[in-house]
Amino acid sequence: MDTIADIFAAAALVAADGRGKLHVPARLQSWPGIVHGGGVVALLDWAALTLGAHDGPRSVEVRLTSSVPVDTALVLEGEMAAEIVRLTVLEGGQTLSAGAVSRLEPREPAMREAWRGGATGWSLPLSEHCLACGALNPLGLRLALRFDAEGVWARLAPPAPWLAPRGRMHPAFAPVVLDEVAWWLGALVVKEGGLTNRISIALHRPDVAFGSSLVAAGRFDAVEPVDRRHTFWRTEAALMTEDGVLIATASIVFRGSAEYSATQMEYFRRRTPPDVFHRMFPNYAR
């Protein structure tokens, strides 16, 4: 079976002069036809490393202007200036996504006070082919998220395709997991469907050796509106070990609206028990 590293090496090609191409397979999708937001972050991070970005603790900031399509030949451009690698994904001259990868100042790796999820809660719906939660995706993390009155969380372990040599976790794991947690934080607060708009990931331990179960979690009380119309919402999430050692954190902007709900609600309804769906999206419960 291909590993996530194999997939990335074939999908994102960039030369030393910064000229490259991006052609992402459907295995990296979220909604059918578009690349998972966390997957976009991970691909740009991988491309930045080939251009000389710092491979230790680092920050990856990405703006998703438009959805990045799968199975489509796209242009990837990159440049390094002042130890910051900037990358842009384009289609027909239009920017779909742009990001920057820079060195992250070291910080205390233990976060003992962090919320690590609840004891029970309700299961959020899974899909078939999503990179994060797709049960039929050979690369899928099969991320079983749960929620309660406090927030969203999952307890998990990286599957074999997401492990790097010497038992280390591939750095793509954190962006994909945290984007999924953050998306649901936004959707459950706004009670609408939506898409990820901006993603900022701090990889505190990008090459951590996997040795224990992990927790990815975020609280509802940290979700805040960004604009006056309450269209954009900033969410916070963290990936850590069960004993509180911090691996990565995320600050992600969720864009929610009835327009997205019109195409997404029926998808969730078919995969969710009626009583749980009512808790998630009461305005769309029958």
C-alpha positions in Angstrom: 0.0 0.0 0.0 1.2 3.5 -0.8 2.1 5.7 2.1 1.1 9.3 2.5 4.7 10.2 1.7 4.5 8.3 -1.6 1.3 10.1 -2.5 2.7 13.5 -1.7 5.9 12.9 -3.7 3.9 12.1 -6.8 1.3 14.9 -6.3 3.4 17.9 -5.6 6.5 18.5 -7.7 8.5 21.6 -7.4 12.0 22.4 -8.8 14.8 24.4 -7.1 13.7 27.5 -9.0 10.2 27.3 -7.4 8.3 26.2 -10.5 6.2 23.2 -10.1 2.9 21.4 -10.5 0.2 19.9 -8.3 -1.9 17.0 -9.3 -3.8 15.6 -6.3 -5.4 12.1 -6.4 -9.0 11.6 -5.1 -7.7 9.8 -2.1 -6.8 13.2 -0.6 -10.4 14.6 -0.9 -12.8 15.8 1.7 -16.1 16.5 -0.1 -16.2 14.7 -3.4 -14.0 16.4 -5.9 -12.0 18.8 -3.6 -8.8 18.3 -1.7 -9.2 18.1 2.1 -8.2 21.5 3.6 -5.7 19.9 6.0 -4.4 18.0 3.0 -3.7 21.2 1.2 -1.8 22.5 4.2 0.2 19.3 4.4 1.0 19.3 0.6 2.3 22.9 0.8 4.3 22.1 3.8 5.9 19.1 2.0 6.6 21.3 -1.0 8.2 24.0 1.2 10.6 21.4 2.7 11.8 20.6 -0.8 12.6 24.3 -1.3 14.6 24.5 2.0 12.1 25.3 4.6 13.1 24.6 8.2 12.2 21.0 8.9 12.0 21.3 12.7 9.2 23.1 14.6 7.4 25.3 12.1 4.3 27.3 11.3 2.2 26.6 8.2 -0.3 29.3 7.3 -2.6 28.8 4.3 -5.5 30.7 2.8 -8.0 28.7 0.8 -9.4 31.3 -1.7 -11.1 28.6 -3.6 -11.5 24.8 -3.3 -8.5 22.9 -4.8 -9.9 20.2 -7.2 -8.7 16.6 -7.2 -7.5 14.9 -10.4 -6.6 18.2 -12.0 -3.3 19.5 -13.3 -2.5 22.7 -11.4 0.4 25.1 -11.2 2.5 25.2 -8.0 4.8 28.2 -7.5 7.2 28.7 -4.6 10.0 31.0 -3.4 12.1 31.4 -0.3 12.9 34.8 1.2 14.2 35.6 4.7 13.8 31.9 5.7 10.1 31.9 4.8 8.9 29.7 2.0 5.8 31.1 0.2 3.7 28.9 -2.1 0.8 29.4 -4.4 -1.6 27.0 -6.1 -3.1 28.3 -9.4 -5.5 27.1 -12.0 -5.7 29.1 -15.2 -3.9 32.0 -13.6 -6.4 32.1 -10.7 -5.0 31.6 -7.2 -6.8 28.8 -5.4 -4.6 28.6 -2.3 -1.6 30.4 -0.9 0.6 29.7 2.1 3.8 30.3 4.0 6.0 28.1 6.0 8.4 29.5 8.6 10.4 28.6 11.6 8.5 28.3 14.9 10.1 29.4 18.1 10.5 26.6 20.6 7.9 26.4 23.4 7.3 24.2 26.4 6.0 21.0 24.9 3.8 20.0 27.8 0.2 21.4 27.9 -1.2 19.7 31.0 -4.0 22.1 31.3 -5.4 21.4 27.8 -8.9 19.9 27.4 -8.6 16.4 26.2 -12.2 15.6 25.4 -15.1 14.2 27.3 -15.9 10.7 28.6 -18.8 9.8 26.3 -20.6 12.3 24.0 -22.2 11.6 20.6 -20.6 10.3 17.5 -20.2 12.6 14.5 -21.0 11.1 11.1 -18.4 9.3 9.1 -18.2 9.3 5.3 -17.0 6.8 2.7 -14.1 8.5 0.9 -12.9 11.5 3.0 -9.2 11.6 3.8 -10.0 12.1 7.5 -13.0 10.0 8.1 -13.6 7.9 5.0 -14.1 4.2 5.9 -13.5 3.2 2.3 -10.5 5.4 1.6 -7.3 3.2 1.7 -5.5 6.3 3.1 -8.3 7.4 5.3 -7.6 8.1 9.0 -11.1 6.8 9.9 -11.3 9.6 12.4 -14.1 8.8 14.8 -14.9 12.3 16.2 -17.3 12.8 19.2 -18.9 15.9 20.7 -20.6 16.9 23.8 -21.6 20.3 25.4 -18.0 21.3 25.8 -16.4 20.5 22.5 -15.2 18.0 19.8 -12.5 15.4 20.2 -11.1 12.1 19.0 -8.7 9.6 20.5 -6.7 8.0 17.8 -3.4 6.5 16.5 -1.8 7.1 13.1 -2.4 4.1 10.7 0.5 2.5 9.0 0.4 4.7 5.8 0.9 7.8 8.0 4.0 6.6 9.7 7.5 7.8 8.5 10.7 5.8 8.9 11.7 4.7 12.5 8.1 4.8 13.7 7.8 8.6 13.4 4.5 10.2 12.6 4.3 11.9 9.2 3.9 15.7 9.6 0.8 15.6 7.4 -1.1 13.8 10.1 -1.6 16.9 12.3 -3.0 19.3 9.7 -5.6 16.8 8.5 -6.8 15.8 11.9 -6.9 19.3 13.3 -8.7 20.7 10.2 -11.4 18.0 10.7 -11.8 18.9 14.4 -11.9 22.6 13.7 -14.4 22.2 10.9 -16.8 20.5 13.2 -16.3 23.0 16.0 -17.3 25.7 13.6 -20.3 23.8 12.1 -21.7 22.9 15.5 -21.4 26.4 16.9 -22.9 28.1 13.8 -25.3 25.1 13.2 -24.7 25.4 9.5 -22.6 23.6 6.9 -19.5 25.4 5.6 -15.9 25.2 4.4 -12.5 26.0 5.8 -11.2 29.4 4.8 -7.9 29.9 6.6 -5.7 27.4 8.4 -2.8 28.2 10.7 -0.9 25.1 12.0 1.9 25.2 14.5 3.9 22.0 14.3 5.6 21.9 17.6 6.9 18.3 17.2 6.6 17.5 13.5 8.7 14.4 13.6 7.5 13.0 16.9 8.0 9.2 17.4 4.7 7.6 17.8 4.6 5.7 21.1 1.2 6.3 22.7 -2.4 7.1 21.8 -3.2 10.6 20.8 -6.0 13.1 21.5 -7.2 15.8 19.1 -9.6 18.2 20.7 -11.1 21.7 20.7 -13.7 23.5 22.9 -16.8 25.4 21.8 -16.0 28.3 24.2 -12.9 29.1 22.1 -14.9 29.6 18.9 -15.3 33.3 18.1 -16.7 35.3 15.2 -14.2 37.1 13.0 -16.6 39.5 11.2 -19.6 41.5 12.2 -21.9 39.4 10.0 -20.8 36.2 11.9 -20.0 34.5 8.6 -16.4 33.6 9.5 -15.6 31.9 12.8 -12.1 31.2 14.3 -11.7 27.9 16.0 -8.8 26.4 18.1 -7.7 22.8 18.3 -4.8 20.8 19.6 -3.2 17.5 19.0 -1.4 16.0 22.0 -0.5 12.7 23.7 -2.8 11.3 26.3 -0.6 12.6 29.0 -0.6 16.1 27.6 2.5 16.5 25.5 1.7 19.0 22.8 2.4 17.9 19.2 0.5 20.6 17.1 -2.0 23.4 17.5 -4.3 25.0 15.0 -6.2 28.2 14.5 -8.7 27.7 11.7 -11.3 30.0 10.2 -14.6 28.3 9.3 -17.0 29.9 6.9 -20.6 28.8 7.5 -23.8 29.7 5.8 -27.2 28.4 4.7 -25.8 28.2 1.2 -23.4 25.4 2.2 -26.1 23.8 4.3 -28.3 23.4 1.2 -25.8 21.0 -0.3 -24.4 19.4 2.9 -27.3 18.8 5.3 -28.8 15.8 3.5 -25.4 14.2 3.3 -25.1 14.4 7.1 -28.7 13.4 7.7 -28.3 10.1 5.9 -25.4 9.2 8.1 -26.6 10.3 11.6 -29.3 9.1 14.0 -32.2 11.5 14.1 -31.7 12.5 17.7 -28.0 13.2 17.2 -28.7 15.1 14.0 -31.2 17.3 15.9 -28.4 18.2 18.4 -26.1 19.0 15.6 -28.3 21.0 13.3 -31.7 21.7 15.0 -32.7 24.1 12.2 -32.6 21.3 9.7 -34.1 18.5 11.8 -37.4 17.1 10.6 
